Amino acid sequence: MLEILAFLASVALIIGGTLSRKIDVAASLAAGALLYGAMTLGPRALEATISSFNYSMFEVLSSLILAMALGYLMRMRREAIASGLIAVGPRFAAFAIPAAIGLLPMPGGAYISAVVADPLYNKMGLGGAQRSFLNYWMRHIWIPIWPLFQGVLITAAVLNVPVLRVISWSWPASVAALVAGVAVGAREVRRAEAEGRLKDLVSLWPLLAVAALSLIAPIYIAVAAALALFVAVHRPGGPAMAEAFRYALTPRIMAIIVFSLMFSEYIRASGLSELLASRLGAAAPLAAFLVPFLVGLATGVEFTFAALAFPPLAPLLHGYRLAVAFLGGFLGVMLSPAHSCFVLTTDYYKAEYRDVYRLLIRAMLAALAAGLPLFWALGALSPA
């Protein structure tokens, strides 16, 4: 029982500090993790801390640093990416521009996709709420599956499985998010005359390289190879490379990853996961959805539900139940008023929050309607 109380106290400390806006999420996470370790492990917390600095942490940190550097350098190609997608079709591009730029992992990236998509949205005559919804929702549909996102990397480390195994379990959550975004957005998107160059789609090649190479190599090697190829082809120069790695080595992001994995190790060492698995019983599927949803809603940070909710639920999250958990976390984050991308997007498009929320709630219901039957069918076919 002590472990459960300590976990609740730690999560309350992390969420309270983050929502206060006076304490950075990295500091809140560090305080919550250390509190849990001290309360449940005592002197053994030092041993668990040392154990957390392992190959999994190396893989997560190296992958994230390289991915953020690649994303930073690819910003120079964002207009070309938009041009190629518009050439496929303007209505397609209205969804695809934020989705494609959403593949580049960067804090506040919603602002970049908002700026790139805005000329097309102007031609379509979309209102602020419609623009905000399309940009905000579509750029986040990859949260459960894209191997460059922190949540996927943290999940692989927490569950001690390869990144590709995580994706093989979590993909239905992204399908549900995509279906919901298109179902709601299709009623808002209008026909427009816009020109682009189909050959500009080649600008997406670094992302395709990461996806292909990750099938045959660890994710950090795949990203490193794609980054090296990008530098060889585009020759960004020394100052740009230095700026990219200065951005990628942001101490705040590094601290969040380190303390997330330390917290996960404390939870493993304390036996909280096994305790919750035994206590939840038949309520396990509901808990797999609801706990990440509440953490995501409270924090508004994409990877906190993976860092906080997944470790204690780890024994319950193998197989397609992981998709249930990812959908819960995704929907919680997307509905959170604390989400920085929500604030950036609505401010840029000068949209009313209540108007955007009407579309978000419709999309949430559509995602549940699309996702839950899919999860049930997949679970029946493959319970493991």
Wavefront OBJ file of the C-alpha trace (Angstrom):
o trace
v 0.000 0.000 0.000
v 2.932 2.321 0.707
v 4.013 2.031 -2.918
v 0.600 3.170 -4.196
v 0.446 6.115 -1.791
v 4.006 7.114 -2.677
v 3.200 6.975 -6.394
v 0.078 9.117 -5.963
v 2.041 11.641 -3.907
v 4.807 11.764 -6.522
v 2.404 12.232 -9.425
v 0.536 14.948 -7.482
v 3.853 16.724 -6.888
v 4.825 16.480 -10.571
v 1.450 17.615 -11.901
v 1.039 20.335 -9.292
v 4.474 21.756 -9.972
v 3.970 21.670 -13.733
v 0.538 23.306 -13.644
v 1.760 26.024 -11.283
v 3.857 27.349 -14.196
v 6.437 28.346 -11.562
v 8.318 25.038 -11.626
v 9.567 23.565 -14.889
v 8.337 20.074 -15.759
v 11.928 18.781 -15.595
v 12.326 19.994 -11.999
v 8.867 18.689 -11.062
v 9.674 15.281 -12.555
v 13.011 15.128 -10.749
v 11.370 15.985 -7.422
v 8.572 13.456 -7.910
v 10.939 10.670 -8.930
v 13.308 11.253 -6.019
v 10.375 11.451 -3.591
v 9.061 8.089 -4.787
v 12.512 6.500 -4.598
v 13.116 7.788 -1.087
v 9.676 6.727 0.206
v 9.660 3.207 -1.232
v 13.312 2.164 -1.474
v 15.136 4.113 1.200
v 18.886 3.409 0.979
v 18.259 1.042 -1.964
v 17.324 4.074 -4.080
v 21.029 4.681 -4.766
v 21.430 1.193 -6.224
v 18.302 1.661 -8.360
v 19.582 5.039 -9.553
v 22.858 3.506 -10.708
v 20.952 0.657 -12.400
v 18.892 3.143 -14.402
v 21.999 4.361 -16.252
v 22.029 1.411 -18.626
v 21.884 0.617 -22.337
v 18.194 1.574 -22.539
v 18.975 5.078 -21.298
v 21.854 5.354 -23.769
v 19.598 4.293 -26.642
v 16.840 6.725 -25.690
v 19.171 9.687 -25.183
v 21.282 9.095 -28.276
v 18.205 8.547 -30.467
v 16.536 11.683 -29.168
v 19.613 13.904 -29.548
v 20.202 12.758 -33.121
v 16.489 13.026 -33.989
v 16.207 16.573 -32.660
v 19.322 17.598 -34.595
v 17.888 16.081 -37.789
v 14.532 17.786 -37.205
v 16.237 21.135 -36.653
v 18.224 20.856 -39.894
v 15.168 19.716 -41.869
v 13.390 22.969 -41.042
v 15.210 24.468 -44.037
v 13.190 22.111 -46.276
v 9.733 22.761 -44.809
v 8.464 24.919 -47.701
v 9.550 22.260 -50.198
v 7.699 19.617 -48.178
v 4.541 21.755 -48.322
v 4.973 22.295 -52.078
v 5.200 18.568 -52.764
v 2.101 17.796 -50.703
v 0.065 20.577 -52.349
v 0.959 19.090 -55.725
v -0.789 15.863 -54.669
v -3.936 17.884 -53.976
v -4.820 20.955 -51.877
v -7.420 19.163 -49.754
v -4.959 16.342 -49.117
v -2.287 18.910 -48.239
v -4.562 20.589 -45.686
v -4.219 17.423 -43.588
v -0.800 16.281 -44.783
v 1.257 19.441 -44.185
v 0.862 19.441 -40.389
v 1.092 15.637 -40.358
v 4.352 15.624 -42.343
v 5.969 18.415 -40.328
v 4.729 16.634 -37.207
v 7.236 13.890 -38.023
v 10.010 16.309 -37.039
v 10.456 16.076 -33.258
v 10.776 19.579 -31.849
v 9.166 21.397 -28.910
v 6.725 24.003 -30.160
v 6.794 22.521 -33.659
v 3.102 23.375 -34.065
v 4.140 26.961 -34.755
v 6.247 25.879 -37.744
v 3.487 23.779 -39.298
v 0.966 26.569 -38.626
v 3.089 29.074 -40.540
v 3.692 26.673 -43.456
v 0.035 25.624 -43.791
v -1.445 29.107 -43.337
v -1.263 30.270 -46.995
v -3.202 27.174 -48.087
v -5.752 27.613 -45.306
v -6.156 31.254 -46.380
v -7.015 30.161 -49.919
v -9.580 27.735 -48.498
v -11.176 30.487 -46.438
v -10.952 28.493 -43.207
v -11.755 30.122 -39.883
v -9.367 30.233 -36.963
v -10.936 27.259 -35.187
v -10.799 25.061 -38.289
v -7.160 25.987 -38.956
v -6.243 25.380 -35.331
v -7.916 21.990 -35.248
v -6.294 20.735 -38.453
v -2.817 21.901 -37.497
v -3.009 20.797 -33.870
v -4.671 17.415 -34.304
v -2.964 16.168 -37.455
v 0.588 16.962 -36.363
v 0.135 14.719 -33.283
v -1.337 11.580 -34.865
v 2.133 9.985 -34.845
v 2.571 10.055 -31.050
v 1.903 6.297 -30.623
v 4.116 5.048 -33.468
v 6.811 7.396 -34.754
v 10.159 6.114 -33.424
v 11.595 9.620 -33.048
v 9.038 10.658 -30.432
v 10.103 10.563 -26.793
v 6.997 8.627 -25.743
v 7.754 5.712 -28.057
v 11.393 5.603 -26.934
v 10.439 5.786 -23.247
v 7.818 3.058 -23.734
v 10.379 0.736 -25.320
v 12.690 1.297 -22.348
v 9.901 0.880 -19.765
v 8.589 -2.349 -21.308
v 12.107 -3.553 -22.175
v 11.151 -4.349 -25.769
v 12.481 -3.071 -29.129
v 10.968 0.073 -30.612
v 9.508 -1.930 -33.486
v 7.669 -4.150 -30.996
v 6.126 -1.052 -29.430
v 4.965 0.128 -32.854
v 3.554 -3.309 -33.710
v 1.309 -3.027 -30.634
v 0.473 0.696 -30.664
v -0.374 1.338 -34.334
v -4.177 1.050 -33.885
v -4.083 4.180 -31.724
v -2.584 6.187 -34.596
v -5.132 4.715 -37.005
v -7.951 5.846 -34.696
v -6.403 9.327 -34.417
v -6.024 9.604 -38.208
v -9.584 8.441 -38.884
v -10.933 10.912 -36.336
v -8.927 13.822 -37.723
v -10.036 13.180 -41.288
v -13.652 12.516 -40.288
v -13.963 15.832 -38.452
v -11.678 17.872 -40.706
v -13.219 16.751 -44.006
v -16.363 18.714 -43.176
v -14.290 21.876 -42.742
v -11.759 21.661 -45.585
v -12.820 23.313 -48.843
v -11.617 23.131 -52.407
v -9.016 25.692 -53.427
v -6.653 26.472 -56.254
v -3.051 26.000 -55.156
v 0.063 24.929 -56.991
v 3.025 22.883 -55.901
v 5.772 20.755 -57.390
v 5.422 17.012 -57.061
v 9.184 16.551 -57.221
v 9.489 18.448 -53.923
v 8.148 15.345 -52.166
v 11.720 14.084 -52.333
v 12.376 16.409 -49.382
v 10.776 13.766 -47.159
v 13.548 11.261 -47.889
v 15.343 11.592 -44.489
v 12.186 10.514 -42.667
v 11.678 7.581 -45.007
v 15.336 6.642 -44.479
v 14.835 6.561 -40.707
v 11.753 4.360 -41.072
v 13.500 1.949 -43.461
v 16.786 1.724 -41.560
v 15.001 1.163 -38.233
v 13.791 -2.161 -39.636
v 17.344 -3.507 -39.753
v 19.261 -1.512 -37.135
v 18.757 -0.005 -33.652
v 16.914 3.275 -33.841
v 19.881 5.432 -32.843
v 21.971 3.951 -35.671
v 19.114 4.497 -38.137
v 18.786 8.156 -37.125
v 22.552 8.676 -37.145
v 22.781 7.271 -40.684
v 19.901 9.459 -41.917
v 21.487 12.515 -40.298
v 24.865 11.754 -41.878
v 23.243 11.347 -45.298
v 21.322 14.602 -44.891
v 24.534 16.474 -44.021
v 26.365 14.902 -46.973
v 23.587 15.842 -49.416
v 22.631 19.331 -48.195
v 25.930 20.451 -46.588
v 24.366 22.712 -43.937
v 27.775 23.982 -42.776
v 29.527 24.143 -39.424
v 27.494 26.946 -37.796
v 24.191 25.275 -38.700
v 25.434 21.916 -37.367
v 26.581 23.544 -34.128
v 23.216 25.257 -33.725
v 21.374 21.995 -34.429
v 23.273 20.102 -31.728
v 23.031 23.005 -29.311
v 19.276 22.745 -29.782
v 19.328 18.941 -29.525
v 21.327 18.993 -26.287
v 18.850 21.182 -24.422
v 19.497 20.370 -20.726
v 15.777 20.495 -19.917
v 14.918 17.742 -22.415
v 17.879 15.606 -21.330
v 16.862 15.946 -17.680
v 13.278 14.928 -18.433
v 14.439 11.723 -20.133
v 16.966 10.839 -17.409
v 14.544 11.364 -14.530
v 11.728 9.590 -16.412
v 13.874 6.465 -16.707
v 15.100 6.787 -13.120
v 11.456 6.951 -12.001
v 10.708 3.873 -14.073
v 13.565 1.988 -12.410
v 12.370 3.002 -8.934
v 8.911 1.678 -9.791
v 10.380 -1.600 -11.046
v 12.561 -2.028 -7.963
v 9.707 -1.233 -5.565
v 7.342 -3.816 -7.090
v 4.557 -1.286 -7.755
v 3.821 -2.710 -11.210
v 3.160 -6.201 -9.893
v 1.092 -4.797 -7.019
v -1.168 -2.811 -9.345
v -1.504 -5.702 -11.796
v -2.728 -7.961 -9.002
v -5.094 -5.359 -7.553
v -6.706 -4.153 -10.788
v -7.918 -7.526 -12.076
v -10.895 -7.098 -14.405
v -10.496 -3.310 -14.314
v -7.123 -3.545 -16.094
v -8.377 -2.469 -19.580
v -10.147 0.567 -18.107
v -7.065 1.462 -16.078
v -4.868 1.103 -19.181
v -6.954 3.828 -20.850
v -7.921 6.040 -17.933
v -4.613 6.456 -16.080
v -2.669 7.725 -19.153
v -5.682 9.864 -20.116
v -5.728 11.627 -16.744
v -1.955 12.123 -16.644
v -1.992 13.514 -20.201
v -4.949 15.789 -19.450
v -3.286 17.138 -16.321
v 0.182 17.763 -17.747
v -0.389 18.487 -21.437
v 3.022 17.031 -22.301
v 3.111 14.265 -24.912
v 5.539 11.909 -23.221
v 4.597 12.334 -19.548
v 1.852 9.724 -19.774
v 4.489 7.255 -21.004
v 6.910 8.328 -18.276
v 4.412 8.370 -15.389
v 1.513 6.071 -16.264
v 3.242 3.287 -18.185
v 5.811 2.127 -15.578
v 3.265 1.139 -12.893
v 0.985 -0.384 -15.544
v 3.794 -2.143 -17.444
v 2.614 -5.750 -16.856
v -0.772 -4.800 -18.333
v 0.520 -3.104 -21.483
v 1.814 -5.922 -23.634
v -0.031 -6.645 -26.862
v -2.744 -4.405 -28.243
v -3.644 -3.142 -24.786
v -0.685 -0.800 -25.283
v -2.699 0.839 -28.087
v -5.529 1.423 -25.598
v -3.066 3.114 -23.254
v -1.590 5.233 -26.043
v -5.036 6.323 -27.208
v -5.923 7.320 -23.642
v -2.721 9.314 -23.249
v -3.082 10.890 -26.698
v -6.660 12.037 -26.067
v -5.780 13.375 -22.624
v -2.894 15.407 -24.002
v -4.950 16.711 -26.937
v -7.712 17.953 -24.617
v -5.322 19.558 -22.141
v -5.364 23.371 -22.003
v -1.766 23.122 -20.738
v -0.510 21.685 -24.048
v 1.995 24.169 -25.505
v 1.072 23.258 -29.107
v -2.586 24.019 -28.368
v -1.676 27.451 -27.012
v 0.753 28.211 -29.870
v -1.718 27.146 -32.567
v -4.779 28.939 -31.228
v -2.771 32.102 -30.556
v -1.258 32.094 -34.051
v -4.634 31.634 -35.752
v -6.399 33.933 -33.242
v -9.011 31.265 -32.539
v -11.441 31.071 -29.638
v -10.624 28.174 -27.324
v -14.255 27.118 -27.014
v -14.627 26.859 -30.809
v -11.519 24.708 -31.097
v -12.691 22.522 -28.212
v -15.954 21.786 -30.011
v -13.945 20.237 -32.839
v -11.552 18.474 -30.461
v -14.391 16.839 -28.539
v -15.976 15.653 -31.794
v -12.618 14.193 -32.805
v -12.209 12.500 -29.417
v -15.586 10.796 -29.790
v -14.713 9.773 -33.357
v -11.376 8.335 -32.183
v -13.108 6.277 -29.503
v -15.739 5.112 -31.999
v -13.012 4.052 -34.439
v -10.516 2.733 -31.928
v -12.419 0.716 -29.356
v -14.013 -1.753 -31.839
v -10.607 -2.118 -33.527
v -8.892 -2.851 -30.209
v -11.582 -5.361 -29.300
v -11.287 -7.169 -32.645
v -7.488 -7.276 -32.527
v -7.528 -8.418 -28.917
v -9.919 -11.231 -29.791
v -7.702 -12.334 -32.647
v -4.452 -12.001 -30.697
v -4.962 -11.788 -26.932
v -1.205 -11.638 -26.314
l 1 2 3 4 5 6 7 8 9 10 11 12 13 14 15 16 17 18 19 20 21 22 23 24 25 26 27 28 29 30 31 32 33 34 35 36 37 38 39 40 41 42 43 44 45 46 47 48 49 50 51 52 53 54 55 56 57 58 59 60 61 62 63 64 65 66 67 68 69 70 71 72 73 74 75 76 77 78 79 80 81 82 83 84 85 86 87 88 89 90 91 92 93 94 95 96 97 98 99 100 101 102 103 104 105 106 107 108 109 110 111 112 113 114 115 116 117 118 119 120 121 122 123 124 125 126 127 128 129 130 131 132 133 134 135 136 137 138 139 140 141 142 143 144 145 146 147 148 149 150 151 152 153 154 155 156 157 158 159 160 161 162 163 164 165 166 167 168 169 170 171 172 173 174 175 176 177 178 179 180 181 182 183 184 185 186 187 188 189 190 191 192 193 194 195 196 197 198 199 200 201 202 203 204 205 206 207 208 209 210 211 212 213 214 215 216 217 218 219 220 221 222 223 224 225 226 227 228 229 230 231 232 233 234 235 236 237 238 239 240 241 242 243 244 245 246 247 248 249 250 251 252 253 254 255 256 257 258 259 260 261 262 263 264 265 266 267 268 269 270 271 272 273 274 275 276 277 278 279 280 281 282 283 284 285 286 287 288 289 290 291 292 293 294 295 296 297 298 299 300 301 302 303 304 305 306 307 308 309 310 311 312 313 314 315 316 317 318 319 320 321 322 323 324 325 326 327 328 329 330 331 332 333 334 335 336 337 338 339 340 341 342 343 344 345 346 347 348 349 350 351 352 353 354 355 356 357 358 359 360 361 362 363 364 365 366 367 368 369 370 371 372 373 374 375 376 377 378 379 380 381 382 383 384
